[in-house]
């Protein structure tokens, strides 16, 4: 399980108080950031199974290895830390009103304007998201690399702000 770690401005991990080995965190972050294909990640994962099985929660281990790329990305959101710059923009949740969505959207727009969040095109694994479950806007934290998505309310769907990877 991960406690906390520090990230440098160029998105590199710094030693911190966490249980996972530094190299494992770097490889997981490289996969999340699209620096490794799914096939290359699986090859690396298979060579590290013994280490990973002791350092990851069992459900995350199985999702990273055997599930779709989207489910693997959601597992990464559970094992890779997000920094306070992005995790405090707006609480992760389903909106209860249009006004709540607009408030969160305003905070996200501000975070983008000041460079905390970087708007990005949908990640490659987004094609695996079940129909209707994708985000209207994807963002990457400039500091830690966490991927976030905002979903606009539509008809009976309330919309949401959540960490995707």
Secondary structure, 3 states (H helix, E strand, C coil): CCCCCEECCCCCEECCCCCCCHHHHHHHHHHHCCCCCHHHHHHHHHHCHHHHHHHCCHHHHHHHHHCCHHHHHHHHHHHCCCCHHHHCCCCCEECCCHHHHHHHHHHHHHHHHCCCEEEECCCHHHHHCCCCCCCCEEEEECCCCCEEEEECCECCECCEEEECC
